[in-house]
Amino acid sequence: MKFQMLEVNLSTQEKKVVDVTEDIRNYLGGRGFGAKVLWDRVPEGADPLGEENVLHIGVGPLTGFIGSITNFSAKSPLTLLRGESNMNGHFGIELIYAGYNGGLLLTGKSPKPVYLYVKNDDIQIRDAAHLWGKPNLTTQQTLRAEIRRDLEDQNGRIATIGPAGEHLVRNATISHDFYHHAARLGMGAVMGSKNLKAIVVRGTKRPSYHDPKRLYEMVTHFHKAARHQKAKDRRWGHYSSIIDRYYKTMEGVKNKQLGWDPVCDLFNPLIFEQEYQLWNDSCSFCHIGCKVPYYRMTSPLGPCAGEFRHDNAGGWGANAMVRGFEEQLYITPYLDDLGLDGEDVSGVVTWMMECYQRGIVTRKDLDGIDLTWGSVPAICKLVKKIAYREGIGDLLAEGLKLAPPKLGRGSEKYAIHCKGVAITSYEPRGSMQDGVELATCPVGSLHGGRGSPERIAYDSLTLCTFLRPSVNQVFGFENYVAEMLRATYDWEVSEEEWKNIIRRMSYMERCYSIREGYRPERDDLLPERFYTETIYNKYGEPKSMDRNVFMEWRNKLYLSYELDPNGLPPKDLLKKLGMDFVIPTLEKAARS
Amino acid sequence: MGDGVVKMAKENKTSNGAGQEAPGKQGWGTENMPYPKGVALIEARWDRCTGCGACEMACSMSHFGVISRELSRIRIYRYLLPIPKSVQNVCSQCSEKERECQKACPVNPPVIYYDKERLHMVVDEDRCLGSSCAQCREACPAKVPTFYPPEADYSMVCDLCGTGGERRPQCVEVCPNFALEYMAPRFPQHLQRIHPDQKAEYLAKHLYPLPKDRVQIPPEELFKEEK
């Protein structure tokens, strides 16, 4: 068992292969290993958009089997804490085929725009002057044509940033194959700050797995045993949950001012299925094909194509009072093309909308944009300003942690965020579970459950989270992991060791954030609005959240994550896990 | 009547093929569709392909006992149309008149030829000149024959997983999308014997009138009258 990480220093153009087997044994890969890399490589208090920050593209031991995600890690420019984001698609598996099963680490900063070309051992830093300034899709098409000449085949995988990443917008994304995005926490801005426009990977090596026959049996058995999940996911993709969530008051409406509005009913996936669906698309070795891209030639806003998920489109539903799919399908591909995180930027735009509604900002402040609720032209204009940092966009591009204090005028209380990450397509008053999970996530309020140790284990194995229920059903998670680790790398993990790996990964992530100024007791709270205002669902039933109940739930959650009541990892357990090196940091944090 | 149906199903399960375990996608509900016994080919329904690559895994597993895309005889090509779409590329066991690879082979007798007893394409691995020649690949309209010099430096084309007189194409059996069909030839094959690029061009017409680098009319054009 050997894990190799490719390290490329963009300042000095130095490339080397690092053996990371020891760290992978302790931190598994992907998200868990990414946290360790950040701890080791990024100095305390480093500027996320400076030369000191690194970008780690993580793959795990099981990447490429049953849905492969790619994990991006860097210090987040949005939250200034640990940053990470997952991307589906075919990028991670290509890194494995190129021989880098410990991932790819980018350090330093290139003096001019470049793109990175990796074909097995041939690593080149190429000039990207002709790509700089172009939106995602154009960049990807141009690169595809170029790479195809180079490789004489189609299989180069490309990850790019759009204009938003180039302009260091703090919630910019990294895009792969147009609709796969590593969107959260500003990974695109980190890539942009390194003057790196794109990464191209092509691998033609054969990964030497221990027992390919067993792997093959596991994967094909899973395909058949989990076919019921397929039928459901294929039909509507992962956008089907949304109407359900509106009815349960779990989805934000009008920047969380309301619990229900008639526009919610326009987001029924049945309408989507009947009018827009194009075909299905899947990730590597996944039978589901849950990408359900849409296309409509005769929509009111012209022909539009793209893909909806709860993540990129959820915030552009009733939260911004956008009226139905017809308008929503115009906004989301525009954001994908600019390279903005649809979810986070929708939080910024709805914050501005509410400020405009309340007269805190005027039309003059917004450079003449009439930002009324649900106005598509206004949204597109504002979003473009954010992506290019023009006028008011320069302020809004700072994200919800830094922009509201700069704007002032009492606008802070309408910024619905937790640790700087916008809460858009969640409504904690309808679901306390979502609420505490959003609040306690050490990397910012990503999605419900993203902070739980089990979820970190999934992300580190790079097993797609949408397959969680199926894997549990077919194999049971622990059995699956034990069996797959044995078959891939002949890695025998005892039950106790597996628990320890999960603890280590979860503590590492938390400790890194604590080092950068995260204090669980102070920061694991929701915006004031959720505790003080009551909303009403469609049937007039009140929904509110009691602060004491929230704190009770939070303490229970800390307990289940094996943390002390202050949200800190207990020291005796850290010593047992061999993580003594984080204890001085925790003590320092406790004193401050 | 109920008994009759059960009986029929039982008969079908046991009497299929050469009296062995019924071929086909076990558990997918297509067990009862028998595989062709005479001349046969794998037809790619490329509109249904989701690009998961299970067929590539099955192919390399069946022929080499490893998991490797490069050692697979069926290949997935991925395009941006601008919406991502994958299409398969697999040998369609062309009819005699259209067998360009056999005609192009510089070795005499041809290394790559149609075996009239086994009823599929065969490559004589020892005599093949390898990737330095690759005339068969050049001649093939779909560029199907593949080479992987580090491990298999000879032309690899689909042999319908024919071993010991039995043919059970593994890619067809694992495809979760019914995007591959093992069937008797259906002529003409002009939608199979084309390069994947051409298949992608046909599929791109689903997205008419969008060009390849646009997914919408840009807002600057669409909303300009408001200024």
Chai-1 contact restraints between the chains, C-beta under 6 A:
chainA,res_idxA,chainB,res_idxB,connection_type,confidence,min_distance_angstrom,max_distance_angstrom,comment,restraint_id
A,L137,B,P82,contact,1.0,0.0,6.0,A-B,restraint_1
A,L137,B,D213,contact,1.0,0.0,6.0,A-B,restraint_2
A,T138,B,D213,contact,1.0,0.0,6.0,A-B,restraint_3
A,Q141,B,K212,contact,1.0,0.0,6.0,A-B,restraint_4
A,Q141,B,D213,contact,1.0,0.0,6.0,A-B,restraint_5
A,Q154,B,Y77,contact,1.0,0.0,6.0,A-B,restraint_6
A,Q154,B,R78,contact,1.0,0.0,6.0,A-B,restraint_7
A,D177,B,P84,contact,1.0,0.0,6.0,A-B,restraint_8
A,F178,B,L80,contact,1.0,0.0,6.0,A-B,restraint_9
A,F178,B,P82,contact,1.0,0.0,6.0,A-B,restraint_10
A,T204,B,E70,contact,1.0,0.0,6.0,A-B,restraint_11
A,R206,B,S68,contact,1.0,0.0,6.0,A-B,restraint_12
A,P212,B,V66,contact,1.0,0.0,6.0,A-B,restraint_13
A,P212,B,I67,contact,1.0,0.0,6.0,A-B,restraint_14
A,Y216,B,M61,contact,1.0,0.0,6.0,A-B,restraint_15
A,T220,B,V174,contact,1.0,0.0,6.0,A-B,restraint_16
A,H223,B,P176,contact,1.0,0.0,6.0,A-B,restraint_17
A,K224,B,G27,contact,1.0,0.0,6.0,A-B,restraint_18
A,N280,B,T50,contact,1.0,0.0,6.0,A-B,restraint_19
A,D281,B,T50,contact,1.0,0.0,6.0,A-B,restraint_20
A,D281,B,P84,contact,1.0,0.0,6.0,A-B,restraint_21
A,S282,B,T50,contact,1.0,0.0,6.0,A-B,restraint_22
A,S282,B,C52,contact,1.0,0.0,6.0,A-B,restraint_23
A,S284,B,G53,contact,1.0,0.0,6.0,A-B,restraint_24
A,F285,B,C52,contact,1.0,0.0,6.0,A-B,restraint_25
A,F285,B,G53,contact,1.0,0.0,6.0,A-B,restraint_26
A,C286,B,C52,contact,1.0,0.0,6.0,A-B,restraint_27
A,H287,B,P176,contact,1.0,0.0,6.0,A-B,restraint_28
A,G289,B,T50,contact,1.0,0.0,6.0,A-B,restraint_29
A,P293,B,I83,contact,1.0,0.0,6.0,A-B,restraint_30
A,Y295,B,L207,contact,1.0,0.0,6.0,A-B,restraint_31
A,G302,B,I217,contact,1.0,0.0,6.0,A-B,restraint_32
A,P303,B,L210,contact,1.0,0.0,6.0,A-B,restraint_33
A,C304,B,Q216,contact,1.0,0.0,6.0,A-B,restraint_34
A,A305,B,I83,contact,1.0,0.0,6.0,A-B,restraint_35
A,A305,B,L207,contact,1.0,0.0,6.0,A-B,restraint_36
A,A305,B,V215,contact,1.0,0.0,6.0,A-B,restraint_37
A,G306,B,V215,contact,1.0,0.0,6.0,A-B,restraint_38
A,P333,B,V215,contact,1.0,0.0,6.0,A-B,restraint_39
A,P333,B,Q216,contact,1.0,0.0,6.0,A-B,restraint_40
A,P377,B,F223,contact,1.0,0.0,6.0,A-B,restraint_41
A,P377,B,E226,contact,1.0,0.0,6.0,A-B,restraint_42
A,C380,B,P219,contact,1.0,0.0,6.0,A-B,restraint_43
